[in-house]
């Protein structure tokens, strides 16, 4: 990991680490060595949730707890964090074992989402909550400003099932494709299938339910993009 790449990352996040070792740890996958980022990821997950909650509280002053909880769940889901991590260029600075790198680990959603949370945790340790919250605001502020609560009222599996039923199509199917990692830190890969349309999408998550939600969300994105007037998926 070159100093130039780390310097570029710090410019993108708007924070410069006084302790370079802390930044290096945040970017280190457990496959690379013992000084990895899992504890920082645990902390960052909580800090991210608190920071997002504060931003949503400001943005949606008329929304109740249930609505805010649903919006937060979508913002901090693995797929959302994966996209942000890609925008930050985290694949270029991750420290992985050779085997994990050859297997595409630098692009794996779960690894990138964990690294982003670890980065937030590292900033919290060194700079405090205000600095961590400032990063979360930079990363998610525009999305929160432009989103509407009504667009997040249902979880992906429910929305997908209703989308298909409204078109008189069978409900989707889900199956586990793979389970990776040790028992305390497993990653599930699930396939969601819309058999009547001949379509399938995959999702990953730290639980079967989370993986199913990710797969359903990706299927929904695909279906909605294709559901245009006169298109092949529209009844």
Buried (B, 14 or more C-beta within 10 A) or exposed (E): BEEEEBEBBBEBBEBEBEEEEBBBBBBBBBBBEEEBBBEBBEBBBEBBBBBBBBBBEEBBEEBEEEBBEBBBBBBBBBBBBBBBBBEBEBBBBBBBBEEBBEEEBBEBBBBBBBBBBBBBBBBBBBBEEEBBBBBBBEBBEEBBEEBEBEEBEEBBBEBBBEBBEEBEBEBBEBEEEEEEEEEEEBBBBBBBBBEEBEBBBBBBBBEBBBBBBBBBBBBBEBBEEEBEEEEEBEE
